Amino acid sequence: MDKVDDISAEWRRERPDIDHEAMALIGRLSRLSKHLGAEMAAVFEKHGLNGASFDLLATLRRAGHPYRLSPNALLDRTMVTSGTMTNRIDRLVTLGLAERVKNPNDARSVLIGLTPDGLTRINQAVTDHTANQTRLVAGLRDDERAALNALLTRFLEDFEG
């Protein structure tokens, strides 16, 4: 029994006509998201980052050497609005973790790249982040993690195709 079971029992008593199973599933996903988000935020904070700055630095790092992408490529890979992206880039440039460099293939545009400090910071943060993620799922057996991953992949397909 967990808190979601308690909530579901109250709703079953008060509203037996609604789908309690769907409510419980979404409730558990929501509660897990909050717990996982808080645990991951603590690791990001340890590196002077938040979820948004980690995401942007990690996206640049995943791009491979020389760790540069156009603003449009960053928008596409992170799925945020252009105004949000500009603010995130500005913050990382101010912190000395990212830089704007002229695009060698188009003099009218710039690329966003990791600075040496940004590369060091994201490498350290990713190492700690993945260790933290491993810790967070350690309570599940390998087969349970695989099954949960498959189910969540299937569920996510309904929204993202």
DSSP file with accessible surface (Angstrom, degrees, kcal/mol):
  #  RESIDUE AA STRUCTURE BP1 BP2  ACC     N-H-->O    O-->H-N    N-H-->O    O-->H-N    TCO  KAPPA ALPHA  PHI   PSI    X-CA   Y-CA   Z-CA
    1    1 A M              0   0  184      0, 0.0     2,-0.2     0, 0.0     0, 0.0   0.000 360.0 360.0 360.0 137.7    0.0    0.0    0.0
    2    2 A D     >  -     0   0   63      1,-0.0     4,-1.6     0, 0.0     3,-0.3  -0.754 360.0 -86.6-131.4-177.8    1.2    3.5   -0.8
    3    3 A K  H  > S+     0   0  133     -2,-0.2     4,-2.3     1,-0.2     5,-0.2   0.831 125.6  58.9 -62.8 -32.2   -0.4    7.0   -0.6
    4    4 A V  H  > S+     0   0    9      1,-0.2     4,-3.0     2,-0.2    -1,-0.2   0.899 102.7  53.2 -65.0 -38.0   -1.9    6.5   -4.1
    5    5 A D  H  > S+     0   0   44     -3,-0.3     4,-2.5     2,-0.2    -1,-0.2   0.909 108.7  50.3 -60.6 -41.5   -3.8    3.5   -2.8
    6    6 A D  H  X S+     0   0   86     -4,-1.6     4,-1.9     2,-0.2    -2,-0.2   0.927 112.4  46.1 -61.9 -45.4   -5.2    5.6    0.0
    7    7 A I  H  X S+     0   0   73     -4,-2.3     4,-2.3     1,-0.2    -2,-0.2   0.922 112.4  51.0 -63.5 -44.1   -6.3    8.3   -2.4
    8    8 A S  H  X S+     0   0    3     -4,-3.0     4,-2.9     1,-0.2    -1,-0.2   0.901 107.4  53.4 -61.8 -40.5   -7.8    5.7   -4.7
    9    9 A A  H  X S+     0   0   41     -4,-2.5     4,-2.1     2,-0.2    -1,-0.2   0.911 108.7  49.8 -61.8 -40.3   -9.7    4.1   -1.9
   10   10 A E  H  X S+     0   0  102     -4,-1.9     4,-2.5     1,-0.2    -1,-0.2   0.922 112.8  46.4 -64.2 -42.6  -11.2    7.5   -1.0
   11   11 A W  H  X S+     0   0  110     -4,-2.3     4,-4.2     2,-0.2    -2,-0.2   0.888 109.3  54.5 -68.0 -37.3  -12.3    8.1   -4.6
   12   12 A R  H  < S+     0   0  124     -4,-2.9    -1,-0.2     1,-0.2    -2,-0.2   0.906 112.4  44.9 -61.3 -38.9  -13.7    4.6   -4.9
   13   13 A R  H  < S+     0   0  167     -4,-2.1    -2,-0.2    -5,-0.2    -1,-0.2   0.929 124.3  33.0 -68.1 -44.2  -15.8    5.3   -1.9
   14   14 A E  H  < S+     0   0  118     -4,-2.5    -2,-0.2     1,-0.2    -3,-0.2   0.811 134.9  20.7 -85.8 -33.3  -16.9    8.8   -3.0
   15   15 A R    ><  +     0   0  108     -4,-4.2     3,-1.6    -5,-0.2    -1,-0.2  -0.596  59.1 165.0-138.5  75.3  -17.0    8.2   -6.8
   16   16 A P  T 3  S+     0   0  100      0, 0.0     4,-0.1     0, 0.0    -4,-0.1   0.655  72.7  71.0 -67.2  -8.1  -17.4    4.6   -7.7
   17   17 A D  T 3  S+     0   0  112     -3,-0.1     2,-0.2     2,-0.1    -5,-0.1   0.525  84.8  80.6 -86.5  -5.8  -18.3    5.6  -11.3
   18   18 A I  S <  S-     0   0   49     -3,-1.6     2,-1.2    -7,-0.2    -3,-0.1  -0.603  91.3 -96.8-105.0 164.6  -14.9    6.9  -12.4
   19   19 A D     >  +     0   0  105     -2,-0.2     4,-1.4     1,-0.2     5,-0.1  -0.632  40.6 174.6 -81.2  97.4  -11.8    5.0  -13.6
   20   20 A H  H  > S+     0   0   24     -2,-1.2     4,-2.6     2,-0.2    -1,-0.2   0.784  73.2  62.0 -74.4 -29.6   -9.6    4.6  -10.5
   21   21 A E  H  > S+     0   0  162      2,-0.2     4,-2.5     1,-0.2    -1,-0.2   0.941 106.4  44.3 -64.0 -46.0   -7.0    2.4  -12.2
   22   22 A A  H  > S+     0   0   43      1,-0.2     4,-2.6     2,-0.2     5,-0.3   0.915 113.3  52.3 -64.0 -41.0   -6.0    5.2  -14.6
   23   23 A M  H  X S+     0   0   65     -4,-1.4     4,-2.5     1,-0.2    -2,-0.2   0.918 110.9  47.2 -60.5 -42.9   -6.1    7.7  -11.8
   24   24 A A  H  X S+     0   0   11     -4,-2.6     4,-2.6     2,-0.2    -2,-0.2   0.914 111.9  49.9 -66.5 -43.2   -3.7    5.5   -9.8
   25   25 A L  H  X S+     0   0   92     -4,-2.5     4,-2.4     2,-0.2    -2,-0.2   0.957 115.1  42.2 -60.8 -49.9   -1.4    4.9  -12.7
   26   26 A I  H  X S+     0   0   91     -4,-2.6     4,-2.7     1,-0.2     5,-0.2   0.903 113.3  54.3 -66.1 -38.7   -1.1    8.6  -13.5
   27   27 A G  H  X S+     0   0   24     -4,-2.5     4,-2.6    -5,-0.3    -1,-0.2   0.920 109.6  46.7 -60.5 -43.5   -0.8    9.5   -9.8
   28   28 A R  H  X S+     0   0   73     -4,-2.6     4,-2.8     2,-0.2     5,-0.2   0.912 112.3  49.7 -66.5 -42.4    2.1    7.1   -9.4
   29   29 A L  H  X S+     0   0   53     -4,-2.4     4,-2.5    -5,-0.2    -2,-0.2   0.923 112.6  48.4 -61.2 -41.7    3.9    8.4  -12.5
   30   30 A S  H  X S+     0   0   55     -4,-2.7     4,-2.0     2,-0.2    -2,-0.2   0.931 113.1  46.3 -64.2 -45.5    3.4   12.0  -11.2
   31   31 A R  H  X S+     0   0   90     -4,-2.6     4,-2.4     1,-0.2    -2,-0.2   0.916 113.2  49.9 -65.6 -41.5    4.7   11.2   -7.7
   32   32 A L  H  X S+     0   0   93     -4,-2.8     4,-3.2     1,-0.2     5,-0.3   0.916 107.9  54.3 -61.6 -42.3    7.6    9.3   -9.1
   33   33 A S  H  X S+     0   0   78     -4,-2.5     4,-2.7    -5,-0.2    -1,-0.2   0.915 109.3  47.7 -58.5 -41.9    8.5   12.2  -11.5
   34   34 A K  H  X S+     0   0  149     -4,-2.0     4,-2.1     2,-0.2    -1,-0.2   0.930 114.4  45.7 -65.5 -44.9    8.5   14.6   -8.5
   35   35 A H  H  X S+     0   0  114     -4,-2.4     4,-2.1     2,-0.2    -2,-0.2   0.940 116.4  44.7 -63.8 -47.0   10.8   12.3   -6.4
   36   36 A L  H  X S+     0   0   67     -4,-3.2     4,-2.6     1,-0.2     5,-0.2   0.912 111.6  53.7 -64.3 -41.8   13.1   11.6   -9.3
   37   37 A G  H  X S+     0   0   33     -4,-2.7     4,-2.6    -5,-0.3    -1,-0.2   0.910 109.4  48.0 -59.2 -42.9   13.2   15.2  -10.3
   38   38 A A  H  X S+     0   0   64     -4,-2.1     4,-1.6     2,-0.2    -1,-0.2   0.910 112.0  49.3 -65.5 -41.8   14.2   16.3   -6.8
   39   39 A E  H  X S+     0   0   82     -4,-2.1     4,-1.0     2,-0.2    -2,-0.2   0.896 114.8  44.4 -64.4 -40.8   17.0   13.6   -6.6
   40   40 A M  H  X S+     0   0   49     -4,-2.6     4,-2.4     1,-0.2     3,-0.3   0.893 108.0  58.0 -72.6 -37.1   18.4   14.6   -9.9
   41   41 A A  H  X S+     0   0   47     -4,-2.6     4,-2.8    -5,-0.2    -1,-0.2   0.873 101.2  57.3 -60.2 -35.9   18.2   18.3   -9.1
   42   42 A A  H  X S+     0   0   61     -4,-1.6     4,-1.5     2,-0.2    -1,-0.2   0.891 108.1  46.4 -63.7 -37.6   20.4   17.7   -6.1
   43   43 A V  H  X S+     0   0   20     -4,-1.0     4,-0.8    -3,-0.3    -2,-0.2   0.926 112.6  49.4 -70.2 -43.2   23.1   16.3   -8.3
   44   44 A F  H ><>S+     0   0   16     -4,-2.4     5,-2.6     1,-0.2     3,-1.2   0.927 109.0  53.1 -60.2 -44.0   22.8   19.1  -10.9
   45   45 A E  H ><5S+     0   0  147     -4,-2.8     3,-2.2     1,-0.3    -1,-0.2   0.864  98.6  63.6 -60.5 -36.8   23.1   21.7   -8.0
   46   46 A K  H 3<5S+     0   0  147     -4,-1.5    -1,-0.3     1,-0.3    -2,-0.2   0.797 107.7  43.9 -57.6 -26.3   26.3   20.0   -6.8
   47   47 A H  T <<5S-     0   0   21     -3,-1.2    -1,-0.3    -4,-0.8    -2,-0.2   0.201 123.5-103.9-103.5  12.5   27.8   21.1  -10.2
   48   48 A G  T < 5S+     0   0   42     -3,-2.2     2,-0.3     1,-0.3    -3,-0.2   0.765  86.4 113.1  72.2  26.2   26.3   24.6  -10.1
   49   49 A L      < -     0   0    9     -5,-2.6    -1,-0.3    -6,-0.1     2,-0.2  -0.756  52.5-150.1-122.7 167.4   23.6   23.6  -12.7
   50   50 A N     >  -     0   0   70     -2,-0.3     4,-2.8    -3,-0.1     5,-0.3  -0.730  45.4 -88.0-123.1-179.2   19.9   23.1  -12.9
   51   51 A G  H  > S+     0   0   36     -2,-0.2     4,-2.4     1,-0.2     5,-0.1   0.892 126.1  49.3 -58.9 -39.0   17.9   20.8  -15.1
   52   52 A A  H  > S+     0   0   28      2,-0.2     4,-2.1     1,-0.2    -1,-0.2   0.925 113.7  43.7 -68.2 -45.3   17.7   23.3  -17.9
   53   53 A S  H  > S+     0   0    4      2,-0.2     4,-2.6     1,-0.2     5,-0.3   0.897 113.7  51.8 -69.9 -36.8   21.4   24.1  -18.0
   54   54 A F  H  X S+     0   0   20     -4,-2.8     4,-3.1     2,-0.2     5,-0.3   0.941 109.1  51.5 -60.4 -45.5   22.3   20.4  -17.6
   55   55 A D  H  X S+     0   0   52     -4,-2.4     4,-2.2    -5,-0.3    -2,-0.2   0.923 112.1  45.1 -58.8 -45.1   20.1   19.6  -20.5
   56   56 A L  H  X S+     0   0    1     -4,-2.1     4,-2.2     2,-0.2    -1,-0.2   0.943 115.8  45.3 -67.6 -46.0   21.7   22.2  -22.8
   57   57 A L  H  X S+     0   0    0     -4,-2.6     4,-2.5     1,-0.2    -2,-0.2   0.914 113.7  50.4 -63.6 -41.1   25.3   21.3  -21.8
   58   58 A A  H  X S+     0   0   10     -4,-3.1     4,-2.7    -5,-0.3    -1,-0.2   0.886 107.9  53.4 -65.4 -36.4   24.5   17.5  -22.2
   59   59 A T  H  X S+     0   0    0     -4,-2.2     4,-1.0    -5,-0.3    -1,-0.2   0.928 111.0  45.9 -64.3 -42.7   23.0   18.2  -25.6
   60   60 A L  H  < S+     0   0    0     -4,-2.2     3,-0.4     1,-0.2     4,-0.4   0.909 113.1  50.5 -64.9 -40.7   26.1   19.9  -26.7
   61   61 A R  H >< S+     0   0   79     -4,-2.5     3,-1.4     1,-0.2    -2,-0.2   0.910 107.2  53.1 -64.7 -41.5   28.3   17.1  -25.2
   62   62 A R  H 3< S+     0   0  152     -4,-2.7    -1,-0.2     1,-0.3    -2,-0.2   0.752  94.4  72.4 -65.0 -23.1   26.3   14.4  -27.0
   63   63 A A  T 3< S-     0   0   37     -4,-1.0    -1,-0.3    -3,-0.4    -2,-0.2   0.708 101.7-134.5 -66.7 -18.0   26.9   16.2  -30.3
   64   64 A G    X   +     0   0   27     -3,-1.4     3,-3.4    -4,-0.4     4,-0.5  -0.037  49.7   7.6  82.9 167.1   30.5   15.1  -30.2
   65   65 A H  T 3  S+     0   0  156      1,-0.4    -4,-0.0     2,-0.2    -3,-0.0  -0.290 126.2  27.7 -57.5 131.7   33.6   17.0  -30.9
   66   66 A P  T 3  S-     0   0   65      0, 0.0    -1,-0.4     0, 0.0    48,-0.3  -0.869  95.6-139.3 -94.3  22.8   33.8   20.0  -31.3
   67   67 A Y    <   +     0   0   39     -3,-3.4    47,-1.6     1,-0.2     2,-0.4   0.920  54.2 132.6  61.2  49.5   30.7   20.1  -29.1
   68   68 A R  E     +A  113   0A  93     -4,-0.5     2,-0.3    45,-0.2    45,-0.2  -0.987  27.2 170.4-134.2 142.9   28.9   22.7  -31.2
   69   69 A L  E     -A  112   0A  19     43,-2.3    43,-3.4    -2,-0.4    -9,-0.0  -0.979  35.8-106.0-143.5 155.8   25.4   23.0  -32.6
   70   70 A S     >  -     0   0   39     -2,-0.3     4,-2.4    41,-0.2     5,-0.2  -0.408  37.3-110.7 -73.6 157.2   23.3   25.7  -34.2
   71   71 A P  H  > S+     0   0   43      0, 0.0     4,-2.5     0, 0.0     5,-0.1   0.894 120.8  53.8 -56.2 -36.9   20.6   27.3  -32.1
   72   72 A N  H  > S+     0   0  123      2,-0.2     4,-2.4     1,-0.2     5,-0.2   0.898 107.1  50.0 -66.1 -39.3   18.0   25.6  -34.3
   73   73 A A  H  > S+     0   0   24      2,-0.2     4,-2.2     1,-0.2    -1,-0.2   0.898 110.8  50.2 -64.6 -38.4   19.6   22.2  -33.7
   74   74 A L  H  X S+     0   0    0     -4,-2.4     4,-1.6     2,-0.2     5,-0.3   0.919 109.7  50.7 -64.4 -42.2   19.5   22.9  -30.0
   75   75 A L  H  X>S+     0   0   35     -4,-2.5     4,-2.0     1,-0.2     5,-0.6   0.927 112.1  47.5 -59.6 -44.4   15.9   23.9  -30.2
   76   76 A D  H  <5S+     0   0  129     -4,-2.4    -1,-0.2     1,-0.2    -2,-0.2   0.888 115.0  44.5 -65.4 -39.2   15.1   20.7  -32.1
   77   77 A R  H  <5S+     0   0  118     -4,-2.2    -1,-0.2     1,-0.2    -2,-0.2   0.655 122.9  34.8 -83.2 -17.1   17.0   18.4  -29.7
   78   78 A T  H  <5S-     0   0   14     -4,-1.6    -2,-0.2    -3,-0.2    -1,-0.2   0.564  92.8-138.4-112.9 -14.7   15.7   20.0  -26.5
   79   79 A M  T  <5 +     0   0  152     -4,-2.0     2,-0.3    -5,-0.3    -3,-0.1   0.910  54.9 130.2  58.1  47.9   12.1   20.9  -27.5
   80   80 A V      < -     0   0   35     -5,-0.6    -1,-0.2    -6,-0.1    -2,-0.1  -0.835  62.7 -90.9-120.1 168.3   12.0   24.3  -25.9
   81   81 A T     >  -     0   0   92     -2,-0.3     4,-2.6     1,-0.1     5,-0.2  -0.337  35.0-112.7 -75.2 161.3   10.9   27.6  -27.3
   82   82 A S  H  > S+     0   0   78      1,-0.2     4,-2.6     2,-0.2     5,-0.2   0.882 117.3  52.4 -64.4 -36.9   13.3   30.0  -29.0
   83   83 A G  H  > S+     0   0   38      2,-0.2     4,-2.0     1,-0.2    -1,-0.2   0.923 110.9  47.2 -64.3 -41.5   13.0   32.6  -26.2
   84   84 A T  H  > S+     0   0   54      2,-0.2     4,-2.4     1,-0.2    -2,-0.2   0.914 111.7  51.2 -64.0 -42.6   13.7   29.9  -23.6
   85   85 A M  H  X S+     0   0    3     -4,-2.6     4,-2.8     1,-0.2     5,-0.2   0.921 107.7  52.1 -62.9 -44.1   16.6   28.7  -25.5
   86   86 A T  H  X S+     0   0   69     -4,-2.6     4,-2.9     1,-0.2    -1,-0.2   0.926 110.4  48.7 -58.4 -44.2   18.1   32.2  -25.8
   87   87 A N  H  X S+     0   0  112     -4,-2.0     4,-2.2     1,-0.2    -1,-0.2   0.905 112.2  48.5 -63.1 -41.6   17.8   32.7  -22.1
   88   88 A R  H  X S+     0   0   56     -4,-2.4     4,-2.2     2,-0.2    -2,-0.2   0.918 113.0  47.1 -64.7 -44.0   19.5   29.3  -21.4
   89   89 A I  H  X S+     0   0    5     -4,-2.8     4,-2.7     1,-0.2     5,-0.2   0.943 111.1  51.8 -62.2 -47.8   22.3   30.1  -23.8
   90   90 A D  H  X S+     0   0   62     -4,-2.9     4,-2.6    -5,-0.2    -2,-0.2   0.909 109.6  50.1 -55.9 -43.0   22.8   33.5  -22.3
   91   91 A R  H  X S+     0   0  101     -4,-2.2     4,-2.1     1,-0.2    -1,-0.2   0.930 112.5  45.7 -62.8 -45.3   23.0   32.1  -18.8
   92   92 A L  H  <>S+     0   0    1     -4,-2.2     5,-2.6     2,-0.2     6,-1.2   0.869 112.1  51.3 -69.8 -33.3   25.6   29.5  -19.8
   93   93 A V  H ><5S+     0   0   49     -4,-2.7     3,-1.3     4,-0.2    -1,-0.2   0.934 109.7  50.5 -65.7 -44.7   27.7   32.1  -21.7
   94   94 A T  H 3<5S+     0   0  122     -4,-2.6    -2,-0.2     1,-0.3    -1,-0.2   0.887 109.9  50.5 -59.4 -38.5   27.6   34.3  -18.7
   95   95 A L  T 3<5S-     0   0   81     -4,-2.1    -1,-0.3    -5,-0.2    -2,-0.2   0.555 114.9-119.0 -77.0  -6.9   28.8   31.4  -16.5
   96   96 A G  T < 5S+     0   0   30     -3,-1.3    22,-0.4    -4,-0.4    21,-0.3   0.673  86.2 111.3  77.3  19.5   31.6   30.7  -19.0
   97   97 A L  S   <S+     0   0    1     -5,-2.6    18,-1.7    -6,-0.2     2,-0.3   0.643  79.0  26.2 -98.8 -18.7   30.3   27.2  -19.8
   98   98 A A  E     -B  114   0A   2     -6,-1.2     2,-0.3    16,-0.3    16,-0.2  -0.932  66.3-162.8-138.9 163.0   29.2   27.9  -23.4
   99   99 A E  E     -B  113   0A  68     14,-2.5    14,-2.8    -2,-0.3     2,-0.5  -0.977  21.3-123.8-145.3 155.2   30.2   30.3  -26.1
  100  100 A R  E     -B  112   0A 105     -2,-0.3     2,-0.3    12,-0.2    12,-0.2  -0.905  34.5-179.3 -98.1 127.5   28.9   31.7  -29.4
  101  101 A V  E     -B  111   0A  27     10,-2.7    10,-3.3    -2,-0.5     2,-0.1  -0.946  34.7 -96.9-127.1 149.1   31.2   31.1  -32.3
  102  102 A K  E     -B  110   0A 175     -2,-0.3     8,-0.3     8,-0.2     5,-0.1  -0.394  41.4-114.1 -62.7 139.1   30.9   32.1  -35.9
  103  103 A N  E >   -B  106   0A  25      6,-2.5     3,-1.2     3,-0.5     6,-0.2  -0.635  18.5-151.2 -74.9 118.4   29.6   29.3  -38.1
  104  104 A P  T 3  S+     0   0  105      0, 0.0     3,-0.2     0, 0.0    -1,-0.2   0.744  96.7  48.4 -66.1 -17.2   32.4   28.4  -40.5
  105  105 A N  T 3  S+     0   0  152      1,-0.3     2,-0.2     2,-0.0    -2,-0.1   0.514 123.2  27.1 -98.0  -8.0   29.8   27.3  -43.0
  106  106 A D  E X   - B   0 103A  48     -3,-1.2     3,-2.2     3,-0.2    -3,-0.5  -0.728  61.6-161.9-157.3 101.1   27.6   30.4  -42.8
  107  107 A A  E 3  S+     0   0A  93      1,-0.3    -1,-0.1    -2,-0.2    -4,-0.0   0.656  90.2  64.0 -62.6 -15.3   29.1   33.7  -41.8
  108  108 A R  E 3  S+     0   0A 220     -6,-0.1    -1,-0.3     2,-0.0     2,-0.3   0.550 102.4  54.0 -85.1  -7.2   25.6   35.1  -41.0
  109  109 A S  E <   -     0   0A  37     -3,-2.2    -6,-2.5    -6,-0.2     2,-0.3  -0.790  68.3-139.1-127.2 168.5   25.0   32.6  -38.2
  110  110 A V  E     - B   0 102A  56     -2,-0.3     2,-0.3    -8,-0.3    -8,-0.2  -0.832   8.2-140.6-121.7 161.0   26.6   31.4  -35.0
  111  111 A L  E     - B   0 101A  28    -10,-3.3   -10,-2.7    -2,-0.3     2,-0.5  -0.892  16.7-131.8-114.3 151.0   27.1   28.0  -33.3
  112  112 A I  E     +AB  69 100A   1    -43,-3.4   -43,-2.3    -2,-0.3     2,-0.3  -0.914  35.7 175.1-103.0 127.3   26.8   27.4  -29.6
  113  113 A G  E     -AB  68  99A   0    -14,-2.8   -14,-2.5    -2,-0.5     2,-0.3  -0.909  33.2-103.0-133.2 159.8   29.7   25.4  -28.2
  114  114 A L  E     - B   0  98A  13    -47,-1.6   -16,-0.3    -2,-0.3   -17,-0.1  -0.598  31.2-139.1 -75.9 139.8   31.1   24.2  -25.0
  115  115 A T     >  -     0   0   18    -18,-1.7     4,-2.8    -2,-0.3     5,-0.2  -0.487  34.8 -99.5 -82.5 167.8   34.0   26.0  -23.5
  116  116 A P  H  > S+     0   0  100      0, 0.0     4,-2.4     0, 0.0     5,-0.2   0.921 129.1  49.1 -55.2 -40.2   36.8   24.0  -21.9
  117  117 A D  H  > S+     0   0  113    -21,-0.3     4,-2.7     1,-0.2     5,-0.2   0.892 110.0  51.5 -65.0 -38.1   35.2   24.7  -18.5
  118  118 A G  H  > S+     0   0    0    -22,-0.4     4,-2.8     2,-0.2     5,-0.3   0.905 109.4  49.5 -65.0 -40.7   31.8   23.7  -19.9
  119  119 A L  H  X S+     0   0   43     -4,-2.8     4,-2.3     2,-0.2     5,-0.2   0.937 113.0  46.7 -64.2 -45.2   33.2   20.4  -21.2
  120  120 A T  H  X S+     0   0   75     -4,-2.4     4,-2.2    -5,-0.2     5,-0.2   0.942 114.1  48.4 -60.9 -45.9   34.8   19.6  -17.8
  121  121 A R  H  X S+     0   0   73     -4,-2.7     4,-2.7     1,-0.2    -2,-0.2   0.929 113.4  45.0 -63.3 -46.0   31.6   20.5  -15.9
  122  122 A I  H  X S+     0   0    0     -4,-2.8     4,-3.0     2,-0.2     5,-0.3   0.895 110.8  54.0 -70.9 -34.4   29.3   18.5  -18.1
  123  123 A N  H  X S+     0   0   58     -4,-2.3     4,-1.9    -5,-0.3    -1,-0.2   0.940 113.5  42.8 -62.2 -43.0   31.6   15.5  -18.1
  124  124 A Q  H  X S+     0   0  103     -4,-2.2     4,-2.2    -5,-0.2    -2,-0.2   0.922 115.5  49.1 -67.1 -42.8   31.7   15.5  -14.3
  125  125 A A  H  X S+     0   0    0     -4,-2.7     4,-3.0    -5,-0.2    -2,-0.2   0.904 110.0  50.4 -65.8 -40.9   28.0   16.1  -14.0
  126  126 A V  H  X S+     0   0   47     -4,-3.0     4,-2.8     2,-0.2     5,-0.3   0.907 108.9  52.6 -65.1 -40.0   27.1   13.3  -16.4
  127  127 A T  H  X S+     0   0   91     -4,-1.9     4,-1.8    -5,-0.3    -2,-0.2   0.955 115.5  40.0 -59.2 -48.8   29.2   10.9  -14.5
  128  128 A D  H  X S+     0   0   46     -4,-2.2     4,-2.4     2,-0.2    -2,-0.2   0.883 114.3  54.4 -68.2 -37.6   27.5   11.8  -11.2
  129  129 A H  H  X S+     0   0   19     -4,-3.0     4,-2.7     2,-0.2    -2,-0.2   0.929 109.5  45.7 -63.4 -46.4   24.0   11.9  -12.9
  130  130 A T  H  X S+     0   0   66     -4,-2.8     4,-2.4     2,-0.2    -1,-0.2   0.893 112.3  51.3 -68.1 -35.9   24.3    8.4  -14.4
  131  131 A A  H  X S+     0   0   59     -4,-1.8     4,-2.2    -5,-0.3    -1,-0.2   0.912 111.3  49.1 -63.7 -40.4   25.6    7.1  -11.0
  132  132 A N  H  X S+     0   0   14     -4,-2.4     4,-2.6     2,-0.2    -2,-0.2   0.919 109.7  50.8 -64.4 -43.9   22.6    8.7   -9.4
  133  133 A Q  H  X S+     0   0   79     -4,-2.7     4,-1.6     2,-0.2    -2,-0.2   0.915 109.0  51.5 -61.2 -41.3   20.2    7.3  -11.9
  134  134 A T  H  < S+     0   0   98     -4,-2.4     4,-0.5     1,-0.2     3,-0.3   0.924 111.0  48.6 -60.6 -42.5   21.6    3.8  -11.3
  135  135 A R  H >< S+     0   0  132     -4,-2.2     3,-1.0     1,-0.2     4,-0.3   0.914 107.5  55.7 -62.0 -41.5   21.1    4.3   -7.6
  136  136 A L  H 3< S+     0   0   45     -4,-2.6     3,-0.3     1,-0.3    -1,-0.2   0.803 114.6  37.5 -66.0 -29.1   17.5    5.5   -8.1
  137  137 A V  T >< S+     0   0   58     -4,-1.6     3,-2.1    -3,-0.3    -1,-0.3   0.364  85.3 103.8-102.6   6.0   16.5    2.3  -10.0
  138  138 A A  T <   +     0   0   68     -3,-1.0    -1,-0.2    -4,-0.5    -2,-0.1   0.749  69.4  68.0 -62.1 -22.6   18.6   -0.1   -7.9
  139  139 A G  T 3  S+     0   0   78     -4,-0.3     2,-0.4    -3,-0.3    -1,-0.3   0.605  90.7  76.4 -73.2 -10.3   15.5   -1.3   -6.1
  140  140 A L  S <  S-     0   0   62     -3,-2.1     2,-0.0     1,-0.0    -3,-0.0  -0.835  84.3-122.7-101.7 140.7   14.2   -2.9   -9.3
  141  141 A R     >  -     0   0  143     -2,-0.4     4,-2.7     1,-0.1     5,-0.2  -0.307  33.2-103.2 -70.6 162.8   15.6   -6.2  -10.7
  142  142 A D  H  > S+     0   0  119      1,-0.2     4,-2.4     2,-0.2     5,-0.2   0.907 123.5  48.6 -54.0 -45.8   17.1   -6.2  -14.2
  143  143 A D  H  > S+     0   0   91      1,-0.2     4,-2.4     2,-0.2    -1,-0.2   0.869 110.9  51.0 -67.5 -33.2   14.0   -7.9  -15.6
  144  144 A E  H  > S+     0   0   66      2,-0.2     4,-2.9     1,-0.2     5,-0.2   0.912 109.9  49.3 -68.5 -41.9   11.7   -5.4  -13.9
  145  145 A R  H  X S+     0   0   84     -4,-2.7     4,-2.7     2,-0.2    -2,-0.2   0.924 112.7  48.2 -61.5 -43.5   13.7   -2.4  -15.2
  146  146 A A  H  X S+     0   0   63     -4,-2.4     4,-2.4    -5,-0.2    -2,-0.2   0.923 113.7  46.4 -63.9 -43.4   13.5   -3.9  -18.7
  147  147 A A  H  X S+     0   0   53     -4,-2.4     4,-2.5     2,-0.2    -2,-0.2   0.923 114.1  47.5 -65.6 -44.0    9.8   -4.5  -18.4
  148  148 A L  H  X S+     0   0   80     -4,-2.9     4,-2.9     2,-0.2     5,-0.3   0.925 111.6  50.9 -63.9 -42.1    9.1   -1.1  -17.0
  149  149 A N  H  X S+     0   0  108     -4,-2.7     4,-2.4    -5,-0.2    -1,-0.2   0.921 111.1  48.6 -61.7 -42.2   11.2    0.5  -19.8
  150  150 A A  H  X S+     0   0   61     -4,-2.4     4,-2.3     2,-0.2    -2,-0.2   0.924 113.0  47.3 -64.3 -43.6    9.3   -1.4  -22.5
  151  151 A L  H  X S+     0   0  121     -4,-2.5     4,-2.5     2,-0.2    -2,-0.2   0.919 113.3  47.3 -64.8 -43.6    6.0   -0.4  -21.0
  152  152 A L  H  X S+     0   0   67     -4,-2.9     4,-2.9     2,-0.2    -1,-0.2   0.881 110.3  53.2 -67.5 -35.2    6.9    3.3  -20.7
  153  153 A T  H  X S+     0   0   67     -4,-2.4     4,-1.8    -5,-0.3    -2,-0.2   0.942 110.9  46.7 -61.3 -46.6    8.3    3.2  -24.2
  154  154 A R  H  X S+     0   0  129     -4,-2.3     4,-0.8     2,-0.2    -2,-0.2   0.924 113.7  48.2 -61.8 -43.0    5.0    1.9  -25.5
  155  155 A F  H >< S+     0   0   67     -4,-2.5     3,-1.0     1,-0.2     4,-0.5   0.929 109.7  52.0 -64.4 -44.1    3.0    4.5  -23.4
  156  156 A L  H >X S+     0   0   83     -4,-2.9     4,-2.5     1,-0.3     3,-1.6   0.844  97.5  67.3 -64.6 -30.8    5.2    7.3  -24.6
  157  157 A E  H 3X S+     0   0  100     -4,-1.8     4,-2.2     1,-0.3    -1,-0.3   0.832  90.7  63.8 -58.7 -32.1    4.6    6.3  -28.3
  158  158 A D  H << S+     0   0   99     -3,-1.0    -1,-0.3    -4,-0.8    -2,-0.2   0.787 114.8  31.2 -61.5 -27.4    1.0    7.3  -27.8
  159  159 A F  H <4 S+     0   0  154     -3,-1.6    -2,-0.2    -4,-0.5    -1,-0.2   0.762 132.3  28.6-101.0 -32.8    2.1   10.9  -27.3
  160  160 A E  H  <        0   0  129     -4,-2.5    -3,-0.2     1,-0.1    -2,-0.2   0.456 360.0 360.0-113.3  -2.7    5.2   11.2  -29.4
  161  161 A G     <        0   0   93     -4,-2.2    -1,-0.1    -5,-0.4    -2,-0.1   0.085 360.0 360.0  74.2 360.0    4.6    8.7  -32.2
